[in-house]
Amino acid sequence: MVERSISVIMAVYNNENSVQDSIFSILNQSYENFELLIMDDASTDSSYFKINNIAKQDDRIKVFRNKTNIGLTKSLNKLITLSKGNILARQDGDDISLPKRFENQINFLIEGEYEFCLTRAISIQTNKNIPNLSFYLPDKIVMNYKNPFIHGTLMIKKETMIKVGMYNEKFYYSQDFKLFKDLIASKVKYKYLNEFFYLLNTENNISKKFEDEQKYFFECAKNDINPKFSV
């Protein structure tokens, strides 16, 4: 029997208003064979307190905390090294996974030839489809202009993530676009589901707060060059 254990990796920084709902959206998945690894990246609000309170209720949750804020890229890589499942799934602390997300994604990785899988999302604030019309264009074309993938919906074989070098720690921002670019360059097969299994926060998130930085690191990834500075 093929192992079907998922390690969900979530890095949290000052998400006190959303992290509880985000965690419960994972705990309420119809597919239950998973561990949830949460790294609090030295939050200065009540995020860590709230995470620990929920962890006391479910032994599938494992909580870690950085002594200082090191950013999303390094936090995710730390969680990957701590994970025990053979499949990794992403979740952001200000987003929601719908109950059948894992159930629908995992079969593509276990029973098919695919190395990673993603889904579309709906904006929490606007109720719009993400991506919208660009979903129907070839990903390689869209990648010349923006990241066509929703990082929080990623589910990937752990061995594939390790082979590609995990997240490139030179990319403090746009680390997800850099990862997807590296994965596609390695010619692994993937599945982008034309279904909505994720509710995405589209206001006051990292992409909005650090828009200029995101653009710079995006351009570096797109042009296969290393950033000249890090944070």
C-alpha positions in Angstrom: 0.0 0.0 0.0 1.4 3.4 -1.0 1.9 5.7 2.0 -0.5 8.7 1.8 0.7 10.8 4.8 0.6 14.6 4.4 2.8 17.1 6.3 1.0 20.5 6.2 3.5 23.3 6.6 2.3 26.7 7.8 4.5 29.7 8.8 2.8 32.4 10.8 3.7 36.0 11.6 1.3 38.3 13.3 -1.8 36.5 12.1 -3.8 36.7 15.4 -7.0 37.7 13.6 -7.0 34.8 11.1 -4.8 32.0 12.3 -7.5 30.1 14.3 -9.8 29.8 11.4 -6.9 28.8 9.1 -5.9 26.0 11.5 -9.4 24.7 11.9 -9.8 24.6 8.1 -7.0 22.1 8.1 -8.3 20.1 11.1 -11.7 19.8 9.5 -10.4 18.3 6.3 -12.2 15.2 5.1 -8.8 13.5 4.5 -7.4 13.0 8.0 -4.0 11.4 7.6 -1.8 14.4 8.1 0.4 16.3 10.6 0.2 20.1 10.8 3.5 21.8 11.4 3.3 25.4 12.4 6.3 27.8 12.7 5.6 31.0 14.5 8.1 33.4 13.1 8.6 35.4 16.3 5.2 37.0 16.2 4.7 40.1 18.3 0.9 39.7 18.7 -1.1 36.8 20.2 -0.6 34.4 17.3 1.7 32.0 19.2 -0.6 31.9 22.2 -3.6 31.1 20.0 -1.7 28.4 18.1 -0.7 26.7 21.2 -4.2 26.7 22.6 -5.5 24.9 19.6 -2.5 22.5 19.6 -3.6 21.2 23.0 -6.8 19.9 21.4 -5.3 17.9 18.5 -2.1 15.9 18.7 -1.7 16.2 14.9 -0.4 19.8 15.4 3.3 20.4 16.1 4.2 23.9 17.0 7.7 25.5 16.6 8.9 29.1 17.2 11.8 31.1 15.8 13.7 33.1 18.3 13.9 36.0 15.8 12.0 36.8 12.6 13.7 35.0 9.7 11.0 35.3 7.1 8.7 32.9 5.2 11.4 31.2 3.0 13.6 30.0 5.8 10.7 29.1 8.0 9.2 26.8 5.4 12.5 25.1 4.8 12.9 24.4 8.5 9.4 22.9 8.5 10.2 20.7 5.5 13.2 19.3 7.4 11.0 18.6 10.4 8.2 16.9 8.4 7.6 13.2 8.5 5.0 12.8 5.7 5.9 11.8 2.1 3.7 14.6 0.8 3.9 18.3 1.6 0.9 20.6 1.6 1.1 24.4 2.1 -1.3 26.5 4.1 -1.0 30.2 4.9 -2.1 31.6 8.3 -4.6 34.1 6.8 -6.3 31.7 4.3 -8.8 28.9 4.4 -8.7 25.4 2.9 -12.1 24.1 2.0 -13.0 20.6 3.6 -12.4 18.4 0.5 -9.1 20.1 -0.6 -6.7 17.4 0.5 -9.1 14.6 -0.6 -9.2 16.0 -4.1 -5.5 16.8 -4.5 -3.8 13.8 -3.1 -5.1 11.2 -5.6 -3.3 13.0 -8.4 0.0 12.6 -6.6 -0.4 9.0 -5.5 -2.2 7.4 -8.4 -1.0 9.5 -11.3 2.2 10.7 -12.8 2.1 14.1 -11.2 4.7 15.5 -8.9 2.7 18.5 -7.6 -0.8 19.7 -7.6 -2.5 23.1 -7.1 -6.1 24.5 -7.1 -7.8 27.7 -7.9 -9.1 30.0 -5.1 -11.8 32.5 -4.3 -10.9 35.9 -2.8 -12.2 36.2 0.8 -12.7 40.0 0.3 -14.1 40.2 -3.2 -15.5 36.7 -3.9 -13.7 36.8 -7.3 -12.1 33.7 -8.9 -8.3 33.5 -8.7 -6.8 33.2 -11.2 -9.6 34.3 -13.5 -9.2 34.4 -17.3 -5.5 33.8 -17.1 -6.1 30.3 -15.8 -7.0 29.3 -19.4 -3.7 30.5 -20.9 -0.6 28.4 -20.9 1.2 28.8 -17.6 4.6 29.4 -19.2 3.1 32.5 -21.0 1.5 33.8 -17.9 4.7 33.4 -15.9 6.3 36.2 -18.1 3.9 38.6 -16.4 2.9 37.2 -13.0 2.8 34.2 -10.8 -0.1 32.1 -12.1 -0.1 29.8 -9.1 -1.6 30.1 -5.6 1.2 29.1 -3.2 -1.2 28.2 -0.4 -2.8 25.5 -2.5 0.5 23.6 -3.2 0.6 19.9 -2.6 3.9 18.2 -3.6 5.8 15.0 -3.2 8.4 15.6 -0.5 11.1 13.9 -2.6 10.4 16.3 -5.5 10.7 19.3 -3.2 14.0 18.0 -1.9 15.3 17.3 -5.4 14.6 20.8 -6.6 16.5 22.2 -3.6 13.4 23.2 -1.5 12.8 27.0 -1.3 15.7 29.1 -2.5 16.8 31.1 0.5 18.2 33.9 -1.6 14.6 34.8 -2.3 13.1 36.5 0.8 10.1 37.4 -1.4 8.6 35.6 -4.4 10.1 32.4 -3.1 7.0 30.6 -4.4 7.4 31.9 -7.9 11.1 30.9 -7.8 10.1 27.4 -6.6 7.5 27.0 -9.4 9.9 28.2 -12.0 12.5 25.7 -10.8 10.0 22.9 -10.8 8.8 23.6 -14.3 12.3 23.9 -15.5 13.0 20.4 -14.2 10.1 19.2 -16.4 8.1 17.5 -13.7 4.5 16.9 -14.4 1.9 18.8 -12.4 -1.9 19.2 -12.2 -3.6 22.6 -11.8 -7.2 21.8 -10.8 -9.9 23.9 -12.3 -11.8 23.8 -9.0 -11.9 26.0 -6.0 -10.7 24.5 -2.8 -9.1 27.5 -1.2 -10.2 30.9 0.2 -7.5 33.5 -0.3 -6.9 36.6 1.7 -6.2 39.3 -0.9 -5.9 42.4 1.4 -3.1 43.4 3.8 -1.1 40.3 3.0 2.6 40.0 2.3 2.1 40.7 -1.5 0.3 43.9 -0.7 2.5 45.1 2.1 5.7 44.5 0.2 4.6 45.0 -3.4 7.9 46.6 -4.6 10.0 43.9 -3.0 7.8 41.2 -4.5 8.2 42.7 -7.9 12.0 42.9 -7.7 12.4 39.3 -6.5 9.9 38.2 -9.1 12.0 39.7 -11.9 15.1 38.1 -10.5 13.4 34.7 -10.6 11.9 35.3 -14.1 15.3 36.2 -15.5 17.3 33.5 -13.6 19.4 35.8 -11.6 20.2 36.0 -7.9 18.9 39.0 -6.0 21.5 41.6 -5.2 20.2 42.1 -1.7 18.2 40.1 0.9 16.2 41.2 3.9 
